[in-house]
């Protein structure tokens, strides 16, 4: 199992440019591509200019969802998603961001031009690491900043399970145990729902 810091390091250094989703004044989703500038034990950091609509959306509703992917094709890819709460820390860490991301000097070449920039900190949230470069795929949920890991996918109610092979027969990632009662190995589950739909006694339950 990877630590949150290891996952964030991949997200910030290897992927770097991610798709952000925020809500506008009508509570409709808006997306944009944002570079993750820093990461540490307290979360992730990015910046934007005060004149941008992203700045306004974050100021009005300080929540983001982001996704990033690396890999040459689907079966060599690693995807990371994060949902979290942000706070504006102003000009704090601007110098460090430019030192560690020198390409920013080509975009904002003077100190005067950088005055519009402010730093946002994703300090609390949860997420998922999904690795399709190995088969069966590997999945890991995580949280940070005091947030609780939110379980997703499916589980088998051991009291209801009758030990038939229905769920095993339709599982694409072979993540269901051969022992009875059956058990789903969440780290390899695709969340496809095949087991949920085929179970004759409704022992497979969806986590909400």
Residue pairs with C-beta under 8 A, 6 or more apart in sequence:
1 140
2 129
2 140
2 142
4 142
4 143
4 144
5 39
5 41
7 80
7 127
7 129
7 140
7 142
8 39
8 43
8 44
9 39
10 70
10 78
10 80
11 18
11 36
11 39
11 44
11 68
11 80
11 82
12 36
12 37
12 38
12 39
12 44
14 70
15 36
15 68
15 69
15 70
15 80
16 35
16 36
16 68
17 33
17 34
17 35
17 36
17 68
18 33
18 34
18 35
18 36
18 66
18 67
18 68
19 31
19 32
19 33
19 34
19 66
19 67
19 68
20 31
20 32
20 33
20 34
20 54
20 64
20 65
20 66
21 29
21 30
21 31
21 64
21 65
21 66
22 29
22 30
22 32
22 54
22 57
22 58
22 61
22 63
22 64
23 29
23 30
23 57
23 61
23 63
24 30
24 53
24 57
25 57
25 60
30 53
30 54
30 57
32 54
34 46
34 48
34 54
34 66
35 46
35 101
36 44
36 45
36 46
36 68
37 45
37 46
37 47
37 97
37 100
37 101
37 119
38 44
38 45
38 93
38 96
38 97
38 100
39 45
42 121
42 123
42 145
43 84
43 121
43 122
43 123
43 124
43 125
43 144
43 145
44 82
44 84
44 121
44 122
45 89
45 93
45 97
45 119
45 120
45 121
45 122
46 119
46 120
46 122
47 94
47 97
47 117
47 118
47 119
47 120
48 54
48 55
48 58
48 117
48 118
48 120
49 55
49 116
49 117
49 118
50 116
50 117
50 118
51 116
55 118
58 64
58 86
58 88
58 120
59 88
62 85
62 86
62 87
62 88
63 83
63 84
63 85
63 86
64 82
64 83
64 84
64 86
64 122
65 81
65 82
65 83
66 81
66 82
66 83
67 79
67 80
67 81
67 82
68 79
68 80
68 81
69 77
69 78
69 79
69 80
70 77
70 78
71 77
71 78
71 132
71 133
74 132
75 132
75 133
75 135
76 132
76 133
77 132
77 133
78 129
78 130
78 131
78 132
78 133
79 129
79 130
79 132
80 127
80 128
80 129
80 130
81 127
81 128
81 130
82 122
82 125
82 126
82 127
83 125
83 126
83 127
84 122
84 123
84 124
84 125
84 126
84 127
84 144
84 145
84 147
85 122
85 123
85 124
85 125
85 145
86 120
86 121
86 122
86 123
87 120
87 121
87 123
88 118
88 119
88 120
88 121
89 118
89 119
89 120
89 121
90 118
90 119
91 117
91 118
91 119
92 119
93 119
94 114
94 117
94 119
97 104
97 119
98 104
98 105
98 114
108 114
108 117
123 145
124 144
124 145
124 146
124 147
125 143
125 144
125 145
125 147
126 141
126 142
126 143
126 144
126 147
126 148
126 149
126 150
127 141
127 142
127 143
128 139
128 140
128 141
128 142
128 152
129 138
129 139
129 140
129 142
130 137
130 138
130 139
130 140
131 137
131 138
131 139
135 173
136 173
136 174
136 175
136 188
137 173
137 188
137 190
138 187
138 188
139 186
139 187
139 188
139 189
140 187
141 149
141 150
141 151
141 152
142 149
143 149
143 150
151 186
151 207
152 191
152 207
153 184
153 186
153 189
153 191
153 206
153 207
154 184
154 189
154 191
154 193
154 195
154 196
154 204
154 205
154 206
154 207
155 184
155 204
155 205
155 207
156 167
156 176
156 181
156 182
156 183
156 184
156 195
156 203
156 204
156 205
157 203
157 204
157 205
158 181
158 183
159 181
160 201
160 202
160 203
161 180
161 181
161 182
161 201
161 203
162 200
162 201
162 203
163 180
163 181
163 182
164 200
166 195
166 198
166 199
166 200
167 176
167 182
167 194
167 195
167 198
167 199
167 204
168 174
168 176
168 178
168 182
169 198
170 194
170 195
170 198
171 194
171 195
172 190
172 192
172 194
173 188
173 189
173 190
174 188
175 184
175 185
175 186
175 187
175 188
175 189
175 190
176 182
176 183
176 184
176 185
176 195
177 183
177 184
177 185
181 203
182 203
184 195
184 204
193 206
195 204
196 204
196 205
196 206
